[in-house]
Amino acid sequence: MSSSSMRRPRQLSHKPWRTVLAAGLMSAVLAGCGTAAPDLQKDAAQQLQAKVLTVSEAAAGSDRAAALKSLDELVAQLDASAADGSVSFKRHQAIMKAIEAVRADLVAAQAQAEAAAAEAAAAAEAAATAAAQASQAAAQPPAQVQAPAPAQGNSGPGKGEKGKDKDD
């Protein structure tokens, strides 16, 4: 077995990116809500939390494309909240850091799923080709072996017997 066939792709479990998604974004959004000068206003926090929930649900349902789309919407909403002063620059940066970590995990999980799907498709194609070849081989009649022709022998009067039948 070659060393390349022994290597197995790194498998990401669902738990790490769910944990990063839930804990990272939620803690970034919720942390410090009780400070005197809020870095994040209550309305902005609620809107962002709703988007975080949408991202979490899509990711938990293994719909990475929807999770990435919701993550983009979260970024747009975060940027808008920062522009209107509902989110401080410091908080915006902290939340963006958490979003990028989640995005990296989602992209990695999506790439792994696509690679696994491509590998499964290649295996299915190879199996179908092997089955077609086996079916074709079974459908061909067995090769007929021809029996050898009987040997030509001296069964009748030959040159040596020509003279025996004559009267001299």
Secondary structure, 3 states (H helix, E strand, C coil): CCHHHHCCCCCCCHHHHHHHHHHHHHHHHHCCCCCCCCCECHHHHHHHHHHHHHHHHHHHCCCHHHHHHHHHHHHHHHHHHHHCCCECHHHHHHHHHHHHHHHHHHHHHHHHHHHHHHHHHHHHHHHHHHHHHHHHHHHCCCCCCCCCCCCCCCCCCCHHHCCCCCCC
